[in-house]
Amino acid sequence: MTGAPLTVRRVLPAVLLVLAAAGCGEGGATEPDGTAAASCAYLVTYADRTYLGTADTDFTVGKKLGTATVPECDDTPDGPEGAVPEGRITAYAVEGTDPAVAIAVGDTPAEATLMKVR
C-alpha cells in the first residue's frame, strides 16, 4: 500500500476494523429467546485503559508507545468456531491528543486505526 493515496491508507484499516469486529460473531445469529447474538467489539487495552475502535480517519499517527493487548473474543461459546485468542498490536500516539484519550493501533503507522478510551 505504499503507493496508495493517503485516503485509501486511512479508510482501508477502518473498513477492515469493522469487518473484523463483525466477523467475530456469527452473522445473523440469534439467541434462543429470539434476540440478536452479541458480537465482539474491537477493543484494546493499553496502560490500564480500554480503548474502542472508531471509524474516524482524520488523525495523524505519532511516535510508537508500546504494545496494546487485544482481548480474546468468544461471543458464541457454544459455537463451532471457537474463540479468537488474545493478541498483541503496536500502539502509537495520536498527534495533538493525550494517550489517556486516544491512541492508534496497527502493524505499521500507515495501517494504524484510531482507538478512543471507553
ZIURGI-V869764 format. One record per backbone hydrogen bond with DSSP energy under -0.5 kcal/mol. CO is the residue of the C=O (numbers start at 1). NH is the residue of the N-H. If there is no record, write none. Layout:
CO | NH
CO | NH
This chain:
1 | 4
5 | 9
6 | 10
7 | 11
8 | 12
9 | 13
10 | 14
11 | 15
12 | 16
13 | 17
14 | 18
15 | 19
16 | 20
17 | 21
18 | 22
19 | 23
20 | 24
21 | 24
22 | 25
25 | 27
26 | 29
29 | 37
31 | 34
35 | 31
41 | 43
42 | 53
44 | 51
45 | 69
46 | 49
49 | 46
50 | 118
51 | 44
52 | 116
56 | 114
57 | 59
60 | 95
63 | 93
66 | 91
68 | 89
69 | 45
69 | 71
70 | 87
72 | 74
73 | 84
76 | 79
79 | 82
83 | 85
84 | 73
87 | 70
89 | 68
90 | 106
91 | 65
91 | 66
92 | 104
93 | 62
93 | 95
94 | 97
97 | 94
98 | 101
98 | 102
101 | 117
103 | 115
104 | 92
105 | 113
108 | 111
109 | 112
113 | 105
114 | 54
115 | 103
116 | 52
